[in-house]
């Protein structure tokens, strides 16, 4: 892919030389040219803008400058000006060690009437453009030549866009419902989103096939080592070795996050028929926390906490994360668990027994009382307990 950027601030595009984009340049997967618009301006001051016709605030960028600039870029006579910021070739990424057979995205539903149109793609960042999405990035990743026209001030004279359509496929695009000073930052955002999808830029295809928005939903949470950190643990399901269960967990987490933050994406997924019956069931789940205090031997506790998430899943309590906290019996002289044990067993509990607080964060369709009963039913027979469940 060839990328050209026309701007009055070429130094703004320096980040294109770094990290994965720099490595892609180094590997010959992309070439990048950044061109100063002022080289097409005339006069002592190389003016690129003037006051708007009809009055009003701000300045509008001149068609007499932008027209020749886009003509030259379209003809491909300008050299690529960016090289990689630093050598990367001998530094393999983690993804490079993983097999990949990804050959790129198909166009999908084309914006253009003729899929064989080999004109360059001209991208004009503007707050009035259509929203830039992951689908847009996937589509653009198949282009051979992408040109970004970075406007400033009140934007580029509209005639430039109309005229450019003779030589380019033109898309006016917005990266969000807000206004920036110019198009350079938006160009950096879009260029990175597109380049990372080009085959070979990421070594492992799943690195972006599982991205947020790739399937129309937000990506769920991610975890790495260590397993326990600052009182938080990686969900046990991720260590289960059950790849189907792990995939289902990731899917359900994605659904839950999308429902909470971007319900509009869920509505669109339903309209496309992308949600299964199991997906809809997962969306009915609610977050709950069950807090139960138990009297138990530490050896029994270890087995209980290891198996509890799997056993609870059979009762429609999913994604259970279990943490434990020992309660000092010395600080609870009137501990009701010990009192109950003494009443039922007519004596002190064994010295090996400990008072443990279980904190179980899970998702379920059960009401609070049923959830508490389900947890209690999983305790070793005869275990003294009390506790409750509440909405997270």
Secondary structure, 3 states (H helix, E strand, C coil): CEEEEEECCHHHHHHHHCHHHHHHHHCCCCEEEEEEHHHHCCCCCCCCEEECCCCCCCEEECHHHHHHHHHHHHHCCCCCCCCCCCCCCCCCCCHHHCCCCCCCCCCCCCCCCCCCCCCEEEEEEEEEEEECCHHHHHHHCCCCEEEEECCECCCECHHHHHHHCCCEEEEEEECCCCCCCECHHHHHHHHHHHHCCCECCECCCHHHHCCCCCCCCCCCCCCCCCCEECCEECCHHHHCCCHHHHHHHHHHHHHHHHHHHCHHHHHHHHHHCCCCHHHHHHHCCEEEEEEEEEEEEHHHHHHHHHHHHHHHHCCCEEEEEEEEEEECHHHCCCCHHHHHHHHHHCCCCCCCEEEEEEEEEEEECCCHHHHHHHHHCCCCCCCEEEEEEEEC
